[in-house]
Amino acid sequence: MRLKVNQLQAHLEKKLVPVYLISGDEPLQLQEAADSVRLAARKLGYENREVFSVEAKFNWVGLLESAGSLSIFSDRKIIDLRMPSAKPGIEGAKVLIKYCESPPPDTILIITAGKIAKASEKARWFQVVESSGVVVQVWPLDGRDLLQWLQQRIQTKGLHADLVVLKLLMSRVEGNLLAAAQEVEKLYVLYGAKRLTEQDVLDAVVDSSRYDVFKLIDSLLAAQTQRAIRILYGLKAEGVPESIVLWVYTREARTLINIKTALSQGERRDAVFRKNQVWGNRQKLVNDAMQRLSLRDLEQVLLLAAKADRQIKGEQVGDVWMSFEEVCLVFSMPQACGVTEQ
């Protein structure tokens, strides 16, 4: 069975199935969907939980052993399988098929995975998971979907906002749901349950002395290297997770690659900007950055981002914040970094 993320809660209120596969590349929806399954399971007495992270040389047999073992604390168990690559491999596929064809009693398997390619949906392991449980695929939100999500998020806090205020918030968070959730929480802390005005949102932004990742990106697009580096280390001092900084770097680089590629194929600039959600004042920033950056420069940004990702995961030595600084330099001063135009 396949469900949309906004259908999951209604399903959980009716029943639980043995297997849930939640996949996608939007981290907040992925996390909250998995949390909702775990919470529903705990309410029904699934107290014991084992977590498995699929990495190189992962022991898939251990998953089956866990499913067959009983806990001294609870006879109901959650197996939390985290599969970032969304590719179980040959051995993993066999184990998942075996598990799902005969799921153990009083056990719920929750698989969280990265975005699953369309071709992988035809794989036998995916089809067996889908037939024995529930598949929920989460997607980045934009346009009307993002507005609706923001409105629902605000309403859960007892806040209210009209369309103009929602669009102002949407322009600030740039599709980053983690940032959006933080902004809604901040507005609630500042104002309590009330109807928000444009000035409320603007004042909250003005009164916030913290640097944010979107100011970092705007500085890089404008080639303001020193300001970008000051913001970067401001983020570090405030304890902003490295994964958030990495996300915004890679997102912007990929967006610019998509725009440059589309324009080179003769698509109209206004249509391309609209498709990639480049609005208002950001259009000039993006135009300036595209004139300065080649596809090779942007590919170099992604290579450095991949290096930073390995450092975050402990797979490569080095200071991730120094790698982030290298990204700043390539983004804003590609020629000075020896990256040549193509």
GUDREN-621105 format. One record per residue: x negated, y, z negated of N, C-alpha, C in turn. Coordinates in steps of 0.05 Angstrom, whole numbers, plus 5000, padded with zeros to 4 digits. Example, Ala and Ser with C-alpha at 12.3 -4.5 7.8 and 13.67 -1.06 7.14 Angstrom:
BEGIN
473648864844475449104844473649344844 474349554858472749794857474250014843 
This chain:
BEGIN
498349765000500050005000498250255000 499050445016497650705016499450915005 498251084988499651314976498051564980 499551784983498252044982497552114953 495652284949494852344922497152464905 498852614918501152734903503352534899 503152284909505152074904504251884882 501751914874500551714855501951714828 502451954817503551964790506251834788 507951884808510651754808510351454809 508451354825507951064826507150954799 505251104785504251004760506350994738 508351164740510551174721512350934724 512250804747513950574751512550304745 510050274755508650024751505650064757 504149864749501349854756500749604773 498949634791498149404808495249324801 494349094810491748994801489349154811 489649294834487349424846488049694856 486349894851486650164862484050244875 484250324900481950444914482550734919 480950904908481251194911478751294924 479051414948476651494964476951774975 474651894981474652164993472252314984 471952554997469552714991470352974977 472652984964473453214948473353134919 471353214904470753094877472953134856 474153364855476153414834478553234837 479653224861482053044866481252754861 478852674870477952404866477952334836 476652514820476452464792479152464778 480852654784483452674771485252444778 485152354803486752124811485951874795 483251834793482251604778482951624748 482751874738483451914710486451854704 488151914724490951864720491551564719 490051404735490451114734489451014707 487151104699486051014673487951074650 489051324650490851404629493351224628 494451174652496851004653496250724643 493850624650493050354641492750354611 491450554599491050554570493750564555 495650704566498350714554499650434552 498750264570499849984571498049784557 496049894542494349714526491749624539 491049744561488449674574486249834561 485349734538483549894521480549854529 479949614537477149554544476449644572 474149754576473349864602470449814608 469849714631467049674640466649834665 464349964666463650134689461350014705 461749994731459649894749459050114770 456550174775455750364796454250214817 455250224842454050084864451650244874 449250134869446750254879445150034893 442650104901440949904914440649664896 440849424908440549164894442649124873 444949234877447149204857447948904856 448448814832449148534827452248504829 453148434853456048404858457248174842 455547964838456547734823457347814794 455948014784456648114757459448224755 460548324777463248424777465148184773 464647964787466447734783466147614755 463747624744463247524717464747694697 464747954701466248134683469248074685 470148034709473047974712473947724698 472047534697472747274684472347264655 471047464643470447464615472647594598 472947514574474947634556473547804535 474748024527473648204507474648124479 472948144459473848094431475648314421 475548544434477048774425479848794439 480148704463482648734477482848524499 485248414503485548224525486348354551 486448624551487048774576484648944582 483848944607481249064615481549234640 480049454640479649624664476849574674 476549504700473949504712473649744730 471849914724471450174738469050144757 469550104782467450064802467050314818 464650424817464050674831462250624855 463150684879461850604903461450864921 459451024915459151284928459051274959 457751064969457351044998459850955013 461750834998464150725010463550485028 461150375025460350135041459349915023 460949715018460149505000458049315011 457549325037455649135049456848855051 455348675062456448405067457148265041 455248265022455748124996458048254981 458048524981460148654966462948614979 462948605005465548555019466648275011 464848075010465647805003466747804974 465447944956466247944928468948084925 469348304939471848454937474148294949 473648144971475747974983476447754963 474447624952474947404933476547514908 475747734898477047854875479947914881 480448054903483148154910485047924918 483947714929485647494937486747344913 485247364891486247234866485447404842 486647634839485847814817486347694790 484547724771484947614745487247744730 488547594713490847714698489847924678 491548114671491048314651488448474657 487848514682485548664690486248854713 485449104711485849294732483149384743 482749354769480349444782480849714795 479249914786479450184798476850234814 477050254840474750314857474850604865 472850754858472551024869470251024889 470751144912468851124934468751394949 466551434963466351664981468351635004 468251815022470051805045469651555062 471751415067471651165083472151235112 470251145128470451195157472851055169 473951165190476251045203475750755211 473350705221472650435230472650245207 471850335183471650155160474450065151 476550215158479250145150480149885164 478749815185479349565199477849325187 476049385169474449165157476248995139 475648735137477348555122477548625093 475248715081475348775052477249005047 477349205065479149435061482049345063 482649175083485349085088486348915065 484548745053485348585030485848755006 484148955002484649144979487349274983 487949375007490449515013492849335009 492649075016494948895013495348814985 493348804968493648714941493948944921 493549184930493749414911494549664924 493449884915494150154925491550294935 491750414958489650574969490450874969 488851044957489351334957486951464969 487351614991485151755003485652054999 483652184988483852474982482252625003 483252865009482053025030481653315020 479653455030479453745023481953885031 482754085015485154235020484654495032 486354585050486154855062488854955069 489055205076491555325085493855285066 496055195076498555175060498154965038 496654745043496254545023494754654999 492654815004491154934983492855134967 494455294981496255474967498255324949 499355104959501154944943499754824918 497254734922495754614900495154834879 494355074888493855284869496355364853 498555374867501055444854501855244833 501454984839502154774820500154784796 497654844802495654864780496355094761 497055314773497755554757500255494740 502155364752504655314737504355124714 502354944716501954754694500854904669 499755144674498755314651500855514642 503255504654505255704646504855974660 503155984679502656224695504456234719 504856464730506356494755504956694773 505156664799503756844818505256844844 505457074857506657084883504657024905 505557024929503856934952501357104955 501557364951499257544953497057474933 497957424908495957344887494757074893 496356884902495356624909493256644931 493756804952491856834974489256964964 489457154945487157274934485457074920 486756904904485256694890484056494910 485556424931484556244951482056354965 482056614971479756734984477256714966 477756714939475456714921474256434919 475956234918474855964913473855824938 474655914962473555814987473955514990 476255404980476755124984475454944964 473855054945472554894924474554854901 475654614898477754574878476554584850 474054504846472854524820472754824811 471854994830471855284824474655384819 476555294835479355384832480455314804 479955064796480854974769479655154747 477055214750475755384731476855664730 477555774754478756044755481456044742 483055844747485755834735485455814704 483655654695483155624666482355894654 480556034669479656294659481956494657 483656504678485956684678487856624655 488156374649489956294627488756384600 486156344597484856434572484956734569 484656884591484657174589487457284584 489557174598492157294598494357134585 493956874580496056714570498156664591 500456554583502556494602503956754610 503656834635504857074646504957064676 506257264688506157294717503657454724 501957334740499457464748499857674769 498357884768498358094788495658084803 495558224825492958254839490858374821 491658574805489658704788488658514767 490358334757489458144737487157974749 487557884773485557714786482957884791 483358124802480958294807479458364782 480958424760479658494735478158254724 479258014726477857784717475257734731 475357794757472857774773470857984765 471758234762469958454755468758414727 470458314708469558284681467758044677 467657874697465957644694463057714701 461357694681458557764686456857544697 458157304698456557074707456257084738 454056984747453656954776455256704785 456056704809457456454819456256374845 456956124853455756004876456556144902 458856274902459756404927458256664931 457456804909455757034912452956944923 452156714914449556604924449656564954 451856434964452056384993452356645008 453856834998454157085013451557235015 449857214994447257344994445457215015 445656945017444056805037444956865065 447556885070448556955096447657235104 447457415084446557685090443557715090 442057495086439157495085438057665063 439457675040438557815016437057614998 434657555006433157334994432757364964 431757594956431157634927433657624910 435757744920438257734905439257444903 439057294924439957014924438356854904 435756894902434156744883434756824854 435357084850436157174823438757034815 440657024834443256894828442756594823 441056464839440456184835439556124807 437656284797436656224770438556324749 440356514756442556574738444356334734 444956194756446555954755445255744737 442655714740441155514725441355584695 440955844688441055934660443755884648 445855904664448555874654449455574653 447655404661448355114660450155014681 450355164704452055064726450854804736 452454594740451454334749450054354776 447754214778446254214803448054114826 449853934820451553824842453354034855 454154234839455854444850454254624869 451754684861449954844878449454694904 448854434901448254264925450754264943 453154234932455554214948455954464964 455554704953456054944967453954994989 451354914984449354935005450054765029 450654505024451254325046453754405061 455754485045458354565058457854795077 456355005068455955235085454255165110 452255005106450554925129452154765149 453854585140455454425159457554605173 458654795158460554975170459255135193 456855235188455455395208454755215232 453954965227453354785249455954735266 458154695253460654655267461354895284 460955135273461655385287459855415311 457255385307455355425329455855225351 456454975344456954765364459454835380 461554915366464054985380463755215398 462355425390461855655407460255585431 458255415428456555335450458155175471 460355055462462154905481464355075493 464155345488465955525501468455595487 468755505462471255565447471255855438 473555975436473856255429473056295399 471656515395470556575368472756595347 474856735353476956775333478356505326 478656335346479856075341477955895324 475355915330473355755315473255855286 473256115282473256225255475756135239 478056145253480456065240480355775231 479455605249479255325244477455265220 475255425217473355375196473755565172 476155695171476955855148474956085142 474156215163472356455159474156695163 474656835141476557055142475257325134 476457545143475857815133472857885136 471857985113469058085113467057865118 467757615113465857395116465257345146 466957445164466357405192463757535200 463357785190460857925197458457775185 458757685160456557535148455857285164 457857145172457456895187456256965215 457257175228456057255253453157315251 452457475230449557545226447857295221 448957115205447456875198447056695223 449056675240448856515264446856625284 446556885285444557005302441756955292 441456925266438856895253438056595252 440056415249439456135244440055965269 438155795275438555595297439655335285 440555165303441454905293439154755279 436754795288434454665275434154775246 434455035243434355155216436355025197 438754995208440954885191440554595185 439354445204438654165199436454155177 434654345177432554355156433854405129 435854575128437354615103438554355093 439754195111440953945103438853745094 436453745106434253575098433353645070 433053905064432353995037434553925017 436953955026439253885008439153585001 438453415021438253125016436053064996 433853214999431653184979432553264951 434053484949435053574923436953364912 438553244929440453034920438952804908 436752724921435152494910433952574883 433152824880431952914855434052924833 436453004839438653004820439152724810 439052524828439552244821437152104809 434852244807432452114796431051934815 431751954841430451784861428051904873 427452154867425052294878424152484856 421452504853420352684833420552964843 420353154824420453434832422653594818 422353854818424354034806426454104826 428954024821431154064840431554364844 431054534824431554824827429454944845 427054834846425054924866425954844894 427154614896428254534923430454714931 432154794912434354984918433155254927 430855334915429555584923428555554952 427455324959426655274987428955315006 431355204998433755235014434355535018 434155694997434655984999432856105020 430356035019428356155038428956075067 429655825072430255745099432855875109 434755895091437356015098437056315106 435356455091435256745095432756835110 430656675110428156755124426956515139 428356405159427456165172424756195186 424256425199421756455213419456475194 419856595171417656615151416956345140 418956155141418455885131417255695152 416755805176415655645197417555475212 420155525208422255385223422755545249 422155425271422355575296425155555309 425855755324428455755338428355565361 430555445367430655265390432055395414 
